Amino acid sequence: MNLCVLAKKCGISYSTIQTTARRGGQLSVETIERICLGLGITLKDFFDSSYL
């Protein structure tokens, strides 16, 4: 999945995703929750290191 698809799937602006990916910026809890919802995972799954 590329960043554009992720942004659309999660309802987040492409620039937010791109900036974070390129510069290692921090995401708000709300943005992380939207990513989780879009991907169909929990916050626990998002932070679970076994997914890496």
N, CA, C, O and CB atoms as a CASP TS submission, in Angstrom:
PFRMAT TS
TARGET T0000
AUTHOR 0000-0000-0000
METHOD Language model
MODEL 1
PARENT N/A
ATOM      1  N   MET     1       0.859  -1.165   0.000  1.00  0.00           N
ATOM      2  CA  MET     1       0.000   0.000   0.000  1.00  0.00           C
ATOM      3  C   MET     1       0.907   1.231   0.000  1.00  0.00           C
ATOM      4  O   MET     1       1.831   1.332   0.808  1.00  0.00           O
ATOM      5  CB  MET     1      -0.979  -0.003   1.232  1.00  0.00           C
ATOM      6  N   ASN     2       0.638   2.151  -0.903  1.00  0.00           N
ATOM      7  CA  ASN     2       1.449   3.368  -0.899  1.00  0.00           C
ATOM      8  C   ASN     2       0.812   4.438  -0.007  1.00  0.00           C
ATOM      9  O   ASN     2      -0.304   4.265   0.482  1.00  0.00           O
ATOM     10  CB  ASN     2       1.623   3.904  -2.337  1.00  0.00           C
ATOM     11  N   LEU     3       1.522   5.527   0.196  1.00  0.00           N
ATOM     12  CA  LEU     3       1.065   6.565   1.125  1.00  0.00           C
ATOM     13  C   LEU     3      -0.237   7.216   0.682  1.00  0.00           C
ATOM     14  O   LEU     3      -1.073   7.566   1.516  1.00  0.00           O
ATOM     15  CB  LEU     3       2.130   7.625   1.279  1.00  0.00           C
ATOM     16  N   CYS     4      -0.415   7.382  -0.626  1.00  0.00           N
ATOM     17  CA  CYS     4      -1.644   7.998  -1.135  1.00  0.00           C
ATOM     18  C   CYS     4      -2.855   7.123  -0.822  1.00  0.00           C
ATOM     19  O   CYS     4      -3.892   7.625  -0.389  1.00  0.00           O
ATOM     20  CB  CYS     4      -1.539   8.238  -2.655  1.00  0.00           C
ATOM     21  N   VAL     5      -2.725   5.834  -1.039  1.00  0.00           N
ATOM     22  CA  VAL     5      -3.820   4.893  -0.746  1.00  0.00           C
ATOM     23  C   VAL     5      -4.102   4.876   0.754  1.00  0.00           C
ATOM     24  O   VAL     5      -5.260   4.883   1.170  1.00  0.00           O
ATOM     25  CB  VAL     5      -3.470   3.460  -1.246  1.00  0.00           C
ATOM     26  N   LEU     6      -3.055   4.854   1.559  1.00  0.00           N
ATOM     27  CA  LEU     6      -3.231   4.874   3.016  1.00  0.00           C
ATOM     28  C   LEU     6      -3.985   6.127   3.451  1.00  0.00           C
ATOM     29  O   LEU     6      -4.924   6.046   4.242  1.00  0.00           O
ATOM     30  CB  LEU     6      -1.864   4.804   3.729  1.00  0.00           C
ATOM     31  N   ALA     7      -3.579   7.274   2.939  1.00  0.00           N
ATOM     32  CA  ALA     7      -4.240   8.530   3.301  1.00  0.00           C
ATOM     33  C   ALA     7      -5.723   8.496   2.954  1.00  0.00           C
ATOM     34  O   ALA     7      -6.561   8.869   3.774  1.00  0.00           O
ATOM     35  CB  ALA     7      -3.566   9.708   2.596  1.00  0.00           C
ATOM     36  N   LYS     8      -6.048   8.056   1.756  1.00  0.00           N
ATOM     37  CA  LYS     8      -7.460   7.997   1.330  1.00  0.00           C
ATOM     38  C   LYS     8      -8.248   7.009   2.171  1.00  0.00           C
ATOM     39  O   LYS     8      -9.372   7.298   2.584  1.00  0.00           O
ATOM     40  CB  LYS     8      -7.562   7.610  -0.154  1.00  0.00           C
ATOM     41  N   LYS     9      -7.669   5.851   2.427  1.00  0.00           N
ATOM     42  CA  LYS     9      -8.353   4.809   3.190  1.00  0.00           C
ATOM     43  C   LYS     9      -8.650   5.254   4.618  1.00  0.00           C
ATOM     44  O   LYS     9      -9.649   4.848   5.212  1.00  0.00           O
ATOM     45  CB  LYS     9      -7.516   3.539   3.210  1.00  0.00           C
ATOM     46  N   CYS    10      -7.766   6.097   5.163  1.00  0.00           N
ATOM     47  CA  CYS    10      -7.888   6.512   6.560  1.00  0.00           C
ATOM     48  C   CYS    10      -8.524   7.892   6.732  1.00  0.00           C
ATOM     49  O   CYS    10      -8.773   8.325   7.857  1.00  0.00           O
ATOM     50  CB  CYS    10      -6.532   6.506   7.205  1.00  0.00           C
ATOM     51  N   GLY    11      -8.787   8.585   5.617  1.00  0.00           N
ATOM     52  CA  GLY    11      -9.383   9.914   5.706  1.00  0.00           C
ATOM     53  C   GLY    11      -8.435  10.956   6.261  1.00  0.00           C
ATOM     54  O   GLY    11      -8.847  11.878   6.965  1.00  0.00           O
ATOM     55  N   ILE    12      -7.161  10.801   5.938  1.00  0.00           N
ATOM     56  CA  ILE    12      -6.118  11.716   6.405  1.00  0.00           C
ATOM     57  C   ILE    12      -5.498  12.367   5.173  1.00  0.00           C
ATOM     58  O   ILE    12      -5.418  11.747   4.112  1.00  0.00           O
ATOM     59  CB  ILE    12      -5.027  10.966   7.270  1.00  0.00           C
ATOM     60  N   SER    13      -5.070  13.591   5.311  1.00  0.00           N
ATOM     61  CA  SER    13      -4.465  14.256   4.163  1.00  0.00           C
ATOM     62  C   SER    13      -3.153  13.567   3.781  1.00  0.00           C
ATOM     63  O   SER    13      -2.400  13.103   4.638  1.00  0.00           O
ATOM     64  CB  SER    13      -4.223  15.749   4.469  1.00  0.00           C
ATOM     65  N   TYR    14      -2.907  13.518   2.495  1.00  0.00           N
ATOM     66  CA  TYR    14      -1.674  12.925   1.989  1.00  0.00           C
ATOM     67  C   TYR    14      -0.457  13.649   2.553  1.00  0.00           C
ATOM     68  O   TYR    14       0.546  13.014   2.878  1.00  0.00           O
ATOM     69  CB  TYR    14      -1.650  12.960   0.456  1.00  0.00           C
ATOM     70  N   SER    15      -0.538  14.954   2.669  1.00  0.00           N
ATOM     71  CA  SER    15       0.610  15.724   3.160  1.00  0.00           C
ATOM     72  C   SER    15       0.967  15.348   4.600  1.00  0.00           C
ATOM     73  O   SER    15       2.146  15.332   4.956  1.00  0.00           O
ATOM     74  CB  SER    15       0.316  17.225   3.073  1.00  0.00           C
ATOM     75  N   THR    16      -0.019  15.050   5.421  1.00  0.00           N
ATOM     76  CA  THR    16       0.242  14.626   6.799  1.00  0.00           C
ATOM     77  C   THR    16       1.019  13.314   6.817  1.00  0.00           C
ATOM     78  O   THR    16       2.012  13.178   7.530  1.00  0.00           O
ATOM     79  CB  THR    16      -1.080  14.473   7.580  1.00  0.00           C
ATOM     80  N   ILE    17       0.558  12.361   6.031  1.00  0.00           N
ATOM     81  CA  ILE    17       1.215  11.057   5.965  1.00  0.00           C
ATOM     82  C   ILE    17       2.620  11.198   5.376  1.00  0.00           C
ATOM     83  O   ILE    17       3.578  10.625   5.896  1.00  0.00           O
ATOM     84  CB  ILE    17       0.375  10.069   5.124  1.00  0.00           C
ATOM     85  N   GLN    18       2.733  11.953   4.307  1.00  0.00           N
ATOM     86  CA  GLN    18       4.017  12.113   3.623  1.00  0.00           C
ATOM     87  C   GLN    18       5.052  12.798   4.522  1.00  0.00           C
ATOM     88  O   GLN    18       6.195  12.351   4.616  1.00  0.00           O
ATOM     89  CB  GLN    18       3.828  12.919   2.333  1.00  0.00           C
ATOM     90  N   THR    19       4.644  13.877   5.176  1.00  0.00           N
ATOM     91  CA  THR    19       5.562  14.608   6.053  1.00  0.00           C
ATOM     92  C   THR    19       6.046  13.718   7.185  1.00  0.00           C
ATOM     93  O   THR    19       7.230  13.724   7.520  1.00  0.00           O
ATOM     94  CB  THR    19       4.884  15.862   6.621  1.00  0.00           C
ATOM     95  N   THR    20       5.154  12.968   7.764  1.00  0.00           N
ATOM     96  CA  THR    20       5.515  12.076   8.867  1.00  0.00           C
ATOM     97  C   THR    20       6.476  10.999   8.385  1.00  0.00           C
ATOM     98  O   THR    20       7.462  10.696   9.058  1.00  0.00           O
ATOM     99  CB  THR    20       4.257  11.433   9.480  1.00  0.00           C
ATOM    100  N   ALA    21       6.195  10.426   7.231  1.00  0.00           N
ATOM    101  CA  ALA    21       7.048   9.361   6.699  1.00  0.00           C
ATOM    102  C   ALA    21       8.438   9.877   6.342  1.00  0.00           C
ATOM    103  O   ALA    21       9.434   9.200   6.596  1.00  0.00           O
ATOM    104  CB  ALA    21       6.399   8.730   5.470  1.00  0.00           C
ATOM    105  N   ARG    22       8.512  11.047   5.766  1.00  0.00           N
ATOM    106  CA  ARG    22       9.797  11.596   5.313  1.00  0.00           C
ATOM    107  C   ARG    22      10.634  12.177   6.438  1.00  0.00           C
ATOM    108  O   ARG    22      11.849  11.981   6.474  1.00  0.00           O
ATOM    109  CB  ARG    22       9.560  12.658   4.281  1.00  0.00           C
ATOM    110  N   ARG    23      10.003  12.880   7.344  1.00  0.00           N
ATOM    111  CA  ARG    23      10.744  13.610   8.373  1.00  0.00           C
ATOM    112  C   ARG    23      10.661  12.971   9.747  1.00  0.00           C
ATOM    113  O   ARG    23      11.272  13.459  10.698  1.00  0.00           O
ATOM    114  CB  ARG    23      10.242  15.012   8.455  1.00  0.00           C
ATOM    115  N   GLY    24       9.918  11.897   9.857  1.00  0.00           N
ATOM    116  CA  GLY    24       9.801  11.239  11.149  1.00  0.00           C
ATOM    117  C   GLY    24       9.007  12.056  12.153  1.00  0.00           C
ATOM    118  O   GLY    24       9.235  11.954  13.358  1.00  0.00           O
ATOM    119  N   GLY    25       8.076  12.869  11.663  1.00  0.00           N
ATOM    120  CA  GLY    25       7.260  13.690  12.545  1.00  0.00           C
ATOM    121  C   GLY    25       6.368  12.856  13.429  1.00  0.00           C
ATOM    122  O   GLY    25       6.216  11.653  13.222  1.00  0.00           O
ATOM    123  N   GLN    26       5.791  13.489  14.399  1.00  0.00           N
ATOM    124  CA  GLN    26       4.911  12.800  15.324  1.00  0.00           C
ATOM    125  C   GLN    26       3.464  12.978  14.897  1.00  0.00           C
ATOM    126  O   GLN    26       3.062  14.051  14.447  1.00  0.00           O
ATOM    127  CB  GLN    26       5.117  13.312  16.753  1.00  0.00           C
ATOM    128  N   LEU    27       2.698  11.927  15.042  1.00  0.00           N
ATOM    129  CA  LEU    27       1.272  11.958  14.731  1.00  0.00           C
ATOM    130  C   LEU    27       0.476  12.179  16.006  1.00  0.00           C
ATOM    131  O   LEU    27       0.876  11.744  17.086  1.00  0.00           O
ATOM    132  CB  LEU    27       0.829  10.651  14.033  1.00  0.00           C
ATOM    133  N   SER    28      -0.642  12.853  15.870  1.00  0.00           N
ATOM    134  CA  SER    28      -1.533  13.017  17.023  1.00  0.00           C
ATOM    135  C   SER    28      -2.234  11.693  17.294  1.00  0.00           C
ATOM    136  O   SER    28      -2.302  10.825  16.424  1.00  0.00           O
ATOM    137  CB  SER    28      -2.575  14.156  16.776  1.00  0.00           C
ATOM    138  N   VAL    29      -2.749  11.549  18.496  1.00  0.00           N
ATOM    139  CA  VAL    29      -3.498  10.346  18.855  1.00  0.00           C
ATOM    140  C   VAL    29      -4.697  10.203  17.930  1.00  0.00           C
ATOM    141  O   VAL    29      -5.028   9.093  17.512  1.00  0.00           O
ATOM    142  CB  VAL    29      -3.954  10.394  20.338  1.00  0.00           C
ATOM    143  N   GLU    30      -5.344  11.300  17.610  1.00  0.00           N
ATOM    144  CA  GLU    30      -6.505  11.263  16.711  1.00  0.00           C
ATOM    145  C   GLU    30      -6.107  10.712  15.340  1.00  0.00           C
ATOM    146  O   GLU    30      -6.832   9.901  14.765  1.00  0.00           O
ATOM    147  CB  GLU    30      -7.121  12.675  16.560  1.00  0.00           C
ATOM    148  N   THR    31      -4.977  11.141  14.822  1.00  0.00           N
ATOM    149  CA  THR    31      -4.522  10.660  13.521  1.00  0.00           C
ATOM    150  C   THR    31      -4.186   9.176  13.577  1.00  0.00           C
ATOM    151  O   THR    31      -4.511   8.429  12.654  1.00  0.00           O
ATOM    152  CB  THR    31      -3.303  11.458  13.050  1.00  0.00           C
ATOM    153  N   ILE    32      -3.545   8.751  14.641  1.00  0.00           N
ATOM    154  CA  ILE    32      -3.227   7.327  14.798  1.00  0.00           C
ATOM    155  C   ILE    32      -4.505   6.509  14.882  1.00  0.00           C
ATOM    156  O   ILE    32      -4.587   5.427  14.301  1.00  0.00           O
ATOM    157  CB  ILE    32      -2.360   7.094  16.054  1.00  0.00           C
ATOM    158  N   GLU    33      -5.500   7.014  15.597  1.00  0.00           N
ATOM    159  CA  GLU    33      -6.789   6.312  15.688  1.00  0.00           C
ATOM    160  C   GLU    33      -7.444   6.191  14.314  1.00  0.00           C
ATOM    161  O   GLU    33      -8.039   5.161  13.999  1.00  0.00           O
ATOM    162  CB  GLU    33      -7.736   7.047  16.661  1.00  0.00           C
ATOM    163  N   ARG    34      -7.338   7.233  13.499  1.00  0.00           N
ATOM    164  CA  ARG    34      -7.919   7.192  12.156  1.00  0.00           C
ATOM    165  C   ARG    34      -7.188   6.184  11.273  1.00  0.00           C
ATOM    166  O   ARG    34      -7.811   5.498  10.464  1.00  0.00           O
ATOM    167  CB  ARG    34      -7.875   8.585  11.511  1.00  0.00           C
ATOM    168  N   ILE    35      -5.881   6.095  11.428  1.00  0.00           N
ATOM    169  CA  ILE    35      -5.110   5.103  10.684  1.00  0.00           C
ATOM    170  C   ILE    35      -5.542   3.693  11.093  1.00  0.00           C
ATOM    171  O   ILE    35      -5.753   2.825  10.247  1.00  0.00           O
ATOM    172  CB  ILE    35      -3.592   5.298  10.924  1.00  0.00           C
ATOM    173  N   CYS    36      -5.667   3.486  12.392  1.00  0.00           N
ATOM    174  CA  CYS    36      -6.102   2.180  12.892  1.00  0.00           C
ATOM    175  C   CYS    36      -7.478   1.810  12.354  1.00  0.00           C
ATOM    176  O   CYS    36      -7.698   0.680  11.918  1.00  0.00           O
ATOM    177  CB  CYS    36      -6.121   2.175  14.419  1.00  0.00           C
ATOM    178  N   LEU    37      -8.385   2.749  12.387  1.00  0.00           N
ATOM    179  CA  LEU    37      -9.735   2.505  11.885  1.00  0.00           C
ATOM    180  C   LEU    37      -9.692   2.156  10.399  1.00  0.00           C
ATOM    181  O   LEU    37     -10.340   1.207   9.959  1.00  0.00           O
ATOM    182  CB  LEU    37     -10.635   3.735  12.123  1.00  0.00           C
ATOM    183  N   GLY    38      -8.931   2.922   9.639  1.00  0.00           N
ATOM    184  CA  GLY    38      -8.821   2.677   8.206  1.00  0.00           C
ATOM    185  C   GLY    38      -8.195   1.340   7.864  1.00  0.00           C
ATOM    186  O   GLY    38      -8.540   0.725   6.855  1.00  0.00           O
ATOM    187  N   LEU    39      -7.275   0.891   8.705  1.00  0.00           N
ATOM    188  CA  LEU    39      -6.597  -0.385   8.470  1.00  0.00           C
ATOM    189  C   LEU    39      -7.296  -1.563   9.148  1.00  0.00           C
ATOM    190  O   LEU    39      -6.934  -2.720   8.932  1.00  0.00           O
ATOM    191  CB  LEU    39      -5.169  -0.301   8.955  1.00  0.00           C
ATOM    192  N   GLY    40      -8.295  -1.257   9.966  1.00  0.00           N
ATOM    193  CA  GLY    40      -9.022  -2.323  10.658  1.00  0.00           C
ATOM    194  C   GLY    40      -8.208  -2.989  11.760  1.00  0.00           C
ATOM    195  O   GLY    40      -8.318  -4.193  11.990  1.00  0.00           O
ATOM    196  N   ILE    41      -7.384  -2.182  12.443  1.00  0.00           N
ATOM    197  CA  ILE    41      -6.574  -2.708  13.546  1.00  0.00           C
ATOM    198  C   ILE    41      -6.845  -1.890  14.804  1.00  0.00           C
ATOM    199  O   ILE    41      -7.454  -0.822  14.744  1.00  0.00           O
ATOM    200  CB  ILE    41      -5.056  -2.681  13.190  1.00  0.00           C
ATOM    201  N   THR    42      -6.389  -2.399  15.930  1.00  0.00           N
ATOM    202  CA  THR    42      -6.544  -1.682  17.202  1.00  0.00           C
ATOM    203  C   THR    42      -5.307  -0.832  17.469  1.00  0.00           C
ATOM    204  O   THR    42      -4.278  -0.991  16.812  1.00  0.00           O
ATOM    205  CB  THR    42      -6.783  -2.677  18.374  1.00  0.00           C
ATOM    206  N   LEU    43      -5.418   0.067  18.437  1.00  0.00           N
ATOM    207  CA  LEU    43      -4.248   0.839  18.857  1.00  0.00           C
ATOM    208  C   LEU    43      -3.153  -0.089  19.371  1.00  0.00           C
ATOM    209  O   LEU    43      -1.967   0.151  19.141  1.00  0.00           O
ATOM    210  CB  LEU    43      -4.634   1.862  19.942  1.00  0.00           C
ATOM    211  N   LYS    44      -3.554  -1.144  20.065  1.00  0.00           N
ATOM    212  CA  LYS    44      -2.582  -2.122  20.561  1.00  0.00           C
ATOM    213  C   LYS    44      -1.833  -2.739  19.388  1.00  0.00           C
ATOM    214  O   LYS    44      -0.609  -2.868  19.431  1.00  0.00           O
ATOM    215  CB  LYS    44      -3.281  -3.224  21.398  1.00  0.00           C
ATOM    216  N   ASP    45      -2.559  -3.121  18.342  1.00  0.00           N
ATOM    217  CA  ASP    45      -1.915  -3.681  17.155  1.00  0.00           C
ATOM    218  C   ASP    45      -0.932  -2.680  16.538  1.00  0.00           C
ATOM    219  O   ASP    45       0.161  -3.055  16.113  1.00  0.00           O
ATOM    220  CB  ASP    45      -2.976  -4.093  16.118  1.00  0.00           C
ATOM    221  N   PHE    46      -1.325  -1.425  16.493  1.00  0.00           N
ATOM    222  CA  PHE    46      -0.493  -0.375  15.897  1.00  0.00           C
ATOM    223  C   PHE    46       0.857  -0.277  16.599  1.00  0.00           C
ATOM    224  O   PHE    46       1.888  -0.102  15.950  1.00  0.00           O
ATOM    225  CB  PHE    46      -1.214   0.978  15.958  1.00  0.00           C
ATOM    226  N   PHE    47       0.848  -0.389  17.917  1.00  0.00           N
ATOM    227  CA  PHE    47       2.063  -0.240  18.684  1.00  0.00           C
ATOM    228  C   PHE    47       2.772  -1.543  19.004  1.00  0.00           C
ATOM    229  O   PHE    47       3.838  -1.533  19.619  1.00  0.00           O
ATOM    230  CB  PHE    47       1.759   0.458  19.931  1.00  0.00           C
ATOM    231  N   ASP    48       2.190  -2.670  18.591  1.00  0.00           N
ATOM    232  CA  ASP    48       2.765  -3.974  18.851  1.00  0.00           C
ATOM    233  C   ASP    48       3.980  -4.205  17.966  1.00  0.00           C
ATOM    234  O   ASP    48       3.865  -4.228  16.740  1.00  0.00           O
ATOM    235  CB  ASP    48       1.726  -5.071  18.630  1.00  0.00           C
ATOM    236  N   SER    49       5.134  -4.375  18.576  1.00  0.00           N
ATOM    237  CA  SER    49       6.371  -4.526  17.817  1.00  0.00           C
ATOM    238  C   SER    49       6.457  -5.833  17.025  1.00  0.00           C
ATOM    239  O   SER    49       7.312  -5.958  16.149  1.00  0.00           O
ATOM    240  CB  SER    49       7.537  -4.438  18.749  1.00  0.00           C
ATOM    241  N   SER    50       5.602  -6.793  17.311  1.00  0.00           N
ATOM    242  CA  SER    50       5.660  -8.060  16.572  1.00  0.00           C
ATOM    243  C   SER    50       5.175  -7.889  15.133  1.00  0.00           C
ATOM    244  O   SER    50       5.405  -8.773  14.308  1.00  0.00           O
ATOM    245  CB  SER    50       4.819  -9.130  17.282  1.00  0.00           C
ATOM    246  N   TYR    51       4.510  -6.775  14.806  1.00  0.00           N
ATOM    247  CA  TYR    51       4.075  -6.505  13.440  1.00  0.00           C
ATOM    248  C   TYR    51       5.221  -6.018  12.570  1.00  0.00           C
ATOM    249  O   TYR    51       5.097  -6.003  11.345  1.00  0.00           O
ATOM    250  CB  TYR    51       2.957  -5.482  13.438  1.00  0.00           C
ATOM    251  N   LEU    52       6.336  -5.620  13.176  1.00  0.00           N
ATOM    252  CA  LEU    52       7.465  -5.063  12.424  1.00  0.00           C
ATOM    253  C   LEU    52       8.243  -6.107  11.716  1.00  0.00           C
ATOM    254  O   LEU    52       9.224  -5.794  11.040  1.00  0.00           O
ATOM    255  CB  LEU    52       8.373  -4.308  13.319  1.00  0.00           C
TER
END
